Amino acid sequence: MGRYVFKLPDIGEGIVAAELIEWHVQPGDEVAQDDLIVEVMTDKATVEITAPVSGKVLTLAGEAGDQVAVGSALITFEVEGEGNADAAEDEAASGTEATPPSPAKAAPAAEEKADVPPAEVSAPQRIPGREAAPAAPVGDAPAGAATAGPGFATRGPGQRPTAAPAVRRRARELGIDLAFVPGSGPAGRITHKDLDAYIASGGQIAGGGSVSAGTARREGSEQIRVIGLRRAIAEKMQASKRHIPHFTYVEEVDVTALESLRADLNRRYGQERGKLTPLPFIIRAITLALLRWPQCNATYDDEANIVTRHAPVHMGIATQTDGGLMVPVLRHAEAMDLWEMAAGIRRLAEGARAGKLPVDELTGSTITVTSLGPLAGIVTTPVINRPEVGIIGPNKIVPRPMIVDGRIETRMMMNLSSSFDHRVVDGYDAAEMIQYIKGLLEQPAILFME
């Protein structure tokens, strides 16, 4: 038997280190070549790394949240034959660095809502030879939860339940707190079968017991490390608010005519070309407005004091995923018709939620639109996606009584909330641009005449 040291491979141009997001194996596990072993993150893209060899896991480089340098030891296996440990030790002693082996399958993924249905994602691959085994309790279960039965791992206080993004989304949609669901997967990972069993038991978990009613007294607290995508979001938002003097401008828009046009287009062409949401119309209006206010389609390098105005409109589409907010990019939105935009938005949102977008589709936006769809509320104060200088957020469309030609009528109204970088965009210019967008949306025929 020998030892095989697998080093973190080069997973992207210019990447010197990656953050460990989740180990899918533990010391003592037997793995086969190409089994998923770990997820790491660079920027806002997660990469799944698979085993280059078959063998037994001996050591891991760290735990979730730790940074690992490219080319440094990631995981050590016990393998048949001589392995490569001696060579690695010789290289370390001589001060040279071995060329890291390429991962068998390193596919870009995202850790875990534009206004489209969520995409289904596959649960992480189960490691062959690793069976769920009874685990000894490591602490008291959360208040109101019963102890897991045989074959289930027990979580201690503050220990976050592990589950695939699709399982977390399904639990959230069902209103189930995963803290009360025992997991039968590796290391107590919760699977769809565990959710099914929990639902079938009427909230009772394996081994008896049930979850207390919502009025039951609860004790304790939970500490959660801010790692992975959530840490990247936190750092980006903090930098945006620290560096950019935001100002927010809100205007109401009468979209009665737009909604009538949209319903007619969906009725005529929806079956063959796909349904249109309001978002493609809004993006179309923004792209036309940016021709007149190019300073809003720009990025600002505040270290070099250079503002770059962009001719193409690469529209960031703020998209909520199970792991947090991501901003995939709809490139050359100015050259798309409504249906091309709708298809592009769907593809990007589904790819972001499923973790299937490459890094180049998550970077390079020149302005961002952020919408929570029917949850969008009355007014928002969106945070600029640095280094951009503007962001526009359509709010919820609601019927409201309005005075039209001296008469009270029911009109479909929507607020547009926008934020701009006051270093680059003057308030008057921003207000003029939003007023221009308002005019286009209230008279939607003009969208196709400009």
Phi and psi in degrees as a GROMACS rama.xvg file:
@    title "Ramachandran Plot"
@    xaxis  label "Phi"
@    yaxis  label "Psi"
@TYPE xy
-135.024  175.648  GLY-2
-110.854  138.209  ARG-3
-120.251  115.816  TYR-4
-95.0507  116.602  VAL-5
-99.8767  121.26  PHE-6
-95.645  153.096  LYS-7
-62.9988  117.794  LEU-8
-76.301  169.15  PRO-9
-71.8344  112.216  ASP-10
-110.216  14.5459  ILE-11
167.603  148.358  GLY-12
-60.8244  127.069  GLU-13
83.0944  -0.782551  GLY-14
-83.8468  123.146  ILE-15
-108.811  -16.4781  VAL-16
-156.069  161.711  ALA-17
-140.213  154.395  ALA-18
-96.7136  131.725  GLU-19
-70.632  125.209  LEU-20
-100.622  -51.3207  ILE-21
-157.467  126.857  GLU-22
-82.9661  135.982  TRP-23
-103.694  3.13039  HIS-24
-136.894  163.033  VAL-25
-136.106  158.76  GLN-26
-52.8815  135.071  PRO-27
100.027  -16.5525  GLY-28
-73.0484  142.973  ASP-29
-95.0667  127.958  GLU-30
-125.004  156.021  VAL-31
-106.592  156.323  ALA-32
-55.7495  138.176  GLN-33
79.8618  1.03468  ASP-34
-69.3314  145.037  ASP-35
-68.5683  127.522  LEU-36
-114.038  -33.7963  ILE-37
-158.508  151.915  VAL-38
-112.916  130.108  GLU-39
-124.055  160.044  VAL-40
-129.734  136.856  MET-41
-128.213  135.097  THR-42
53.8735  -116.471  ASP-43
-122.685  25.0421  LYS-44
-118.158  136.546  ALA-45
-102.433  138.122  THR-46
-117.587  129.219  VAL-47
-90.9213  125.499  GLU-48
-112.495  133.635  ILE-49
-109.027  163.838  THR-50
-70.677  131.206  ALA-51
-80.2261  -15.4389  PRO-52
-141.659  168.181  VAL-53
-95.9064  143.117  SER-54
166.32  -166.594  GLY-55
-106.982  132.797  LYS-56
-72.4263  127.141  VAL-57
-103.158  -52.5388  LEU-58
-139.769  154.363  THR-59
-118.736  154.926  LEU-60
-75.9409  -24.0962  ALA-61
177.705  -162.703  GLY-62
-121.212  172.1  GLU-63
-53.4824  132.346  ALA-64
101.481  -17.8401  GLY-65
-78.8188  150.265  ASP-66
-96.1077  137.015  GLN-67
-124.748  129.724  VAL-68
-75.968  144.105  ALA-69
-60.0611  131.466  VAL-70
92.6407  -6.99412  GLY-71
-93.4296  161.384  SER-72
-61.4123  129.656  ALA-73
-104.535  -44.3428  LEU-74
-156.111  145.293  ILE-75
-116.269  132.1  THR-76
-112.575  150.66  PHE-77
-96.5899  122.508  GLU-78
-128.023  162.014  VAL-79
-68.2574  140.101  GLU-80
93.7155  -156.576  GLY-81
-89.506  -23.302  GLU-82
72.4273  -156.934  GLY-83
-135.546  13.1429  ASN-84
-63.2903  -38.9613  ALA-85
-63.1773  -43.2647  ASP-86
-62.2929  -40.8667  ALA-87
-63.6532  -41.3501  ALA-88
-67.0968  -38.4331  GLU-89
-63.2973  -41.8486  ASP-90
-64.4642  -40.1848  GLU-91
-63.9583  -40.4337  ALA-92
-67.1073  -34.6663  ALA-93
-86.1587  -4.6115  SER-94
83.2696  5.21207  GLY-95
-96.7991  162.409  THR-96
-117.097  128.66  GLU-97
-68.6846  149.134  ALA-98
-71.4838  120.474  THR-99
-67.7397  137.877  PRO-100
-66.2861  149.238  PRO-101
-74.5129  143.542  SER-102
-67.7172  144.914  PRO-103
-62.3265  -39.0996  ALA-104
-145.234  104.28  LYS-105
-116.769  96.7035  ALA-106
-106.902  128.874  ALA-107
-59.098  140.091  PRO-108
-144.645  169.956  ALA-109
-118.668  144.344  ALA-110
-55.2443  -64.9069  GLU-111
-32.5751  -171.47  ALA-114
-105.681  44.8744  ASP-115
-126.292  158.559  VAL-116
-64.5966  145.953  PRO-117
-67.0747  146.837  PRO-118
-85.9804  149.729  ALA-119
-75.8674  138.587  GLU-120
-122.688  149.428  VAL-121
-79.2459  143.275  SER-122
-68.2873  150.192  ALA-123
-55.6627  144.811  PRO-124
-63.3903  132.924  GLN-125
-78.3393  139.734  ARG-126
-79.5617  119.905  ILE-127
-58.2321  142.519  PRO-128
84.4895  -2.16119  GLY-129
-110.854  115.818  ARG-130
-108.471  147.391  GLU-131
-68.1957  128.59  ALA-132
-123.674  154.312  ALA-133
-59.2412  138.609  PRO-134
-116.522  142.442  ALA-135
-73.225  142.181  ALA-136
-59.8516  139.322  PRO-137
-110.59  7.31307  VAL-138
165.606  179.299  GLY-139
-69.9212  142.09  ASP-140
-71.7958  160.233  ALA-141
-56.0412  147.113  PRO-142
-56.8146  131.931  ALA-143
93.4136  -6.70607  GLY-144
-109.433  145.24  ALA-145
-89.8736  164.032  ALA-146
-72.2036  141.125  THR-147
-67.206  152.209  ALA-148
-86.4768  -174.601  GLY-149
-58.3719  141.77  PRO-150
85.4343  2.63621  GLY-151
-118.682  141.591  PHE-152
-82.1124  144.028  ALA-153
-103.984  133.802  THR-154
-96.3947  144.175  ARG-155
-88.3141  174.73  GLY-156
-60.3275  133.255  PRO-157
77.792  -2.13569  GLY-158
-83.394  119.493  GLN-159
-72.6854  130.244  ARG-160
-65.9858  141.793  PRO-161
-100.74  138.97  THR-162
-164.253  155.594  ALA-163
-68.2347  155.385  ALA-164
-53.2212  -39.5463  PRO-165
-65.464  -36.4084  ALA-166
-68.4842  -42.3224  VAL-167
-62.554  -43.4978  ARG-168
-62.8605  -43.3296  ARG-169
-64.1022  -41.614  ARG-170
-63.0795  -41.638  ALA-171
-63.438  -42.106  ARG-172
-63.9569  -31.0955  GLU-173
-88.1494  -4.64865  LEU-174
73.6661  28.9239  GLY-175
-102.552  128.977  ILE-176
-83.7386  116.064  ASP-177
-64.2693  -15.5101  LEU-178
-62.6955  -21.9007  ALA-179
-98.4534  -1.27601  PHE-180
-102.488  118.258  VAL-181
-71.9169  143.945  PRO-182
-107.253  135.252  GLY-183
-100.746  -3.60588  SER-184
-79.4757  -177.249  GLY-185
-56.4733  132.511  PRO-186
56.9397  31.0102  ALA-187
79.5488  15.6771  GLY-188
-62.7295  134.143  ARG-189
-86.0016  131.22  ILE-190
-112.967  173.276  THR-191
-60.7703  -35.7623  HIS-192
-63.0677  -37.8707  LYS-193
-65.367  -39.4832  ASP-194
-62.6739  -44.3896  LEU-195
-59.1484  -43.4709  ASP-196
-65.2918  -39.0496  ALA-197
-64.7082  -43.1105  TYR-198
-66.8242  -42.7409  ILE-199
-63.8406  -28.2518  ALA-200
-84.3815  1.686  SER-201
68.8225  32.426  GLY-202
94.727  1.46767  GLY-203
-92.686  143.02  GLN-204
-103.547  166.697  ILE-205
-56.1185  135.716  ALA-206
94.5352  2.31796  GLY-207
97.432  171.783  GLY-208
92.2438  168.631  GLY-209
-153.065  164.399  SER-210
-78.5265  135.323  VAL-211
-68.9497  162.119  SER-212
-66.0579  163.958  ALA-213
-63.0843  -15.8813  GLY-214
-89.2566  -0.444154  THR-215
-67.6529  144.876  ALA-216
-68.3692  137.12  ARG-217
-120.349  147.938  ARG-218
-128.983  163.64  GLU-219
91.9921  177.155  GLY-220
-148.292  170.609  SER-221
-134.108  131.548  GLU-222
-104.781  129.133  GLN-223
-123.036  123.182  ILE-224
-68.1707  135.185  ARG-225
-88.2181  101.738  VAL-226
-135.185  172.078  ILE-227
61.7315  -138.466  GLY-228
-60.0028  -39.5352  LEU-229
-62.335  -38.3173  ARG-230
-68.7706  -39.4625  ARG-231
-62.2988  -41.5025  ALA-232
-63.2142  -46.1309  ILE-233
-58.7908  -45.7891  ALA-234
-66.0871  -39.7385  GLU-235
-67.994  -43.1894  LYS-236
-67.4339  -39.3013  MET-237
-63.6339  -42.9524  GLN-238
-64.9661  -38.6029  ALA-239
-62.4545  -47.4331  SER-240
-71.3279  -30.3921  LYS-241
-73.5704  -38.7213  ARG-242
-94.2349  -29.4162  HIS-243
-105.033  123.531  ILE-244
-77.6567  94.8206  PRO-245
-71.6353  146.401  HIS-246
-136.038  142.946  PHE-247
-113.628  137.703  THR-248
-129.384  131.951  TYR-249
-125.334  134.798  VAL-250
-137.46  144.764  GLU-251
-91.5761  145.884  GLU-252
-129.455  132.641  VAL-253
-86.6209  105.561  ASP-254
-104.722  24.5731  VAL-255
-58.6456  -49.7013  THR-256
-65.136  -39.1304  ALA-257
-62.8046  -44.2977  LEU-258
-65.8088  -35.1766  GLU-259
-65.2011  -44.1293  SER-260
-63.4885  -43.5836  LEU-261
-61.62  -43.5771  ARG-262
-62.4763  -39.3644  ALA-263
-68.0637  -41.1387  ASP-264
-65.1009  -40.0989  LEU-265
-66.4301  -36.4623  ASN-266
-67.1134  -39.2605  ARG-267
-79.6615  -41.6255  ARG-268
-123.181  0.378847  TYR-269
-59.5352  -39.5403  GLY-270
-64.4975  -41.1503  GLN-271
-93.571  -27.5112  GLU-272
-115.224  -7.41134  ARG-273
98.2542  152.618  GLY-274
-75.3572  144.683  LYS-275
-102.761  131.595  LEU-276
-94.4052  174.23  THR-277
-65.5072  -21.2866  PRO-278
-60.3666  -43.7835  LEU-279
-59.7202  -36.6685  PRO-280
-63.9374  -41.4335  PHE-281
-65.6842  -43.014  ILE-282
-64.1072  -39.437  ILE-283
-60.0901  -43.9808  ARG-284
-63.8219  -40.0661  ALA-285
-64.4687  -43.4914  ILE-286
-62.448  -36.172  THR-287
-69.3716  -39.428  LEU-288
-65.4628  -34.3211  ALA-289
-68.5145  -18.7743  LEU-290
-64.4911  -31.0724  LEU-291
-93.2976  -26.56  ARG-292
-124.472  69.3179  TRP-293
-63.4934  -20.7703  PRO-294
-66.2737  -13.7305  GLN-295
-90.3403  -13.9101  CYS-296
-103.185  67.7565  ASN-297
-145.844  165.446  ALA-298
-126.831  147.915  THR-299
-121.595  115.83  TYR-300
-87.5867  98.4018  ASP-301
-79.497  -6.69148  ASP-302
-84.1373  -40.1212  GLU-303
-91.7912  -6.59082  ALA-304
56.2071  49.7755  ASN-305
-127.059  125.968  ILE-306
-100.18  125.237  VAL-307
-107.159  115.388  THR-308
-88.6413  132.797  ARG-309
-106.422  135.291  HIS-310
-74.5387  -49.1695  ALA-311
-73.8989  154.634  PRO-312
-104.609  104.464  VAL-313
-99.4753  98.0018  HIS-314
-83.6212  117.86  MET-315
-74.1267  133.593  GLY-316
-113.234  96.6561  ILE-317
-60.3586  122.909  ALA-318
-130.515  125.19  THR-319
-83.1764  130.806  GLN-320
-123.748  174.114  THR-321
-60.7283  -29.7628  ASP-322
-89.4184  -15.0714  GLY-323
138.709  -173.384  GLY-324
-76.135  132.585  LEU-325
-127.939  157.675  MET-326
-128.938  79.4366  VAL-327
-67.0554  160.389  PRO-328
-116.963  125.102  VAL-329
-90.5797  100.54  LEU-330
-80.134  141.925  ARG-331
53.0686  52.0625  HIS-332
-61.5854  -26.9146  ALA-333
-65.6223  -19.1009  GLU-334
-102.068  7.2123  ALA-335
-104.317  149.178  MET-336
-88.2998  178.4  ASP-337
-59.2306  -41.3731  LEU-338
-73.9068  -34.0251  TRP-339
-64.4952  -40.9727  GLU-340
-62.4084  -46.6549  MET-341
-59.2461  -44.04  ALA-342
-65.345  -40.5373  ALA-343
-64.8911  -40.8596  GLY-344
-63.1522  -44.8579  ILE-345
-60.5044  -46.3305  ARG-346
-61.9984  -44.2044  ARG-347
-66.9777  -42.3787  LEU-348
-65.6829  -43.4753  ALA-349
-65.2744  -41.4971  GLU-350
-64.6491  -38.8379  GLY-351
-65.6689  -42.4208  ALA-352
-71.0698  -32.0835  ARG-353
-86.8554  -7.29862  ALA-354
73.1894  37.4382  GLY-355
-116.494  9.51543  LYS-356
-91.7655  135.408  LEU-357
-72.1794  164.079  PRO-358
-59.1446  -36.8276  VAL-359
-69.7402  -11.1893  ASP-360
-96.8733  3.90615  GLU-361
-115.378  7.51183  LEU-362
-138.443  161.579  THR-363
93.9413  11.8959  GLY-364
-71.3847  152.423  SER-365
-110.58  -18.2107  THR-366
-161.09  153.788  ILE-367
-125.509  144.725  THR-368
-115.092  135.372  VAL-369
-129.12  123.035  THR-370
-139.279  136.767  SER-371
-99.8724  17.5487  LEU-372
61.0744  -134.698  GLY-373
-67.8873  -10.4508  PRO-374
-94.2079  8.20587  LEU-375
-71.4049  -4.5023  ALA-376
69.1691  -167.308  GLY-377
-89.9342  -46.7795  ILE-378
-143.61  143.116  VAL-379
-128.575  163.397  THR-380
-122.373  77.5148  THR-381
-62.8686  145.795  PRO-382
-92.4594  131.028  VAL-383
-64.8604  138.982  ILE-384
-83.9123  85.518  ASN-385
-55.8259  136.827  ARG-386
-94.5035  18.1529  PRO-387
-65.5129  170.639  GLU-388
-119.838  2.24348  VAL-389
-154.296  150.893  GLY-390
-148.211  139.483  ILE-391
-125.262  131.628  ILE-392
-125.781  105.707  GLY-393
-69.4822  138.207  PRO-394
-99.7929  -177.921  ASN-395
-64.6191  139.455  LYS-396
-86.4566  122.545  ILE-397
-136.73  148.146  VAL-398
-75.3877  132.329  PRO-399
-138.413  147.438  ARG-400
-73.1749  127.038  PRO-401
-131.233  153.274  MET-402
-91.6755  118.285  ILE-403
-124.801  117.483  VAL-404
52.5913  40.5709  ASP-405
81.9714  0.869654  GLY-406
-115.514  148.927  ARG-407
-85.6055  121.201  ILE-408
-128.261  155.458  GLU-409
-86.8534  119.048  THR-410
-121.972  152.002  ARG-411
-86.1153  115.182  MET-412
-116.73  146.637  MET-413
-143.887  135.813  MET-414
-90.5942  142.76  ASN-415
-106.662  117.516  LEU-416
-102.676  133.129  SER-417
-139.896  149.097  SER-418
-128.815  144.567  SER-419
-136.37  157.631  PHE-420
-84.4031  111.554  ASP-421
-69.2601  -13.675  HIS-422
-71.7875  -26.2023  ARG-423
-112.841  -36.7249  VAL-424
-114.552  123.537  VAL-425
-76.032  149.482  ASP-426
-58.3706  -39.2749  GLY-427
-63.0733  -43.3816  TYR-428
-64.323  -42.0795  ASP-429
-62.882  -43.5536  ALA-430
-63.0332  -41.8467  ALA-431
-61.452  -41.5911  GLU-432
-65.7488  -44.5973  MET-433
-64.1616  -36.5338  ILE-434
-64.5075  -36.443  GLN-435
-66.1333  -43.3972  TYR-436
-61.6637  -41.0013  ILE-437
-57.3381  -45.1443  LYS-438
-61.9858  -40.4335  GLY-439
-64.9079  -41.4389  LEU-440
-73.2582  -30.165  LEU-441
-79.706  -24.2102  GLU-442
-123.789  74.2187  GLN-443
-63.7664  -16.7493  PRO-444
-60.2345  -30.3911  ALA-445
-65.5309  -24.9047  ILE-446
-56.441  -27.5495  LEU-447
-105.129  6.95358  PHE-448
-112.162  -19.7095  MET-449
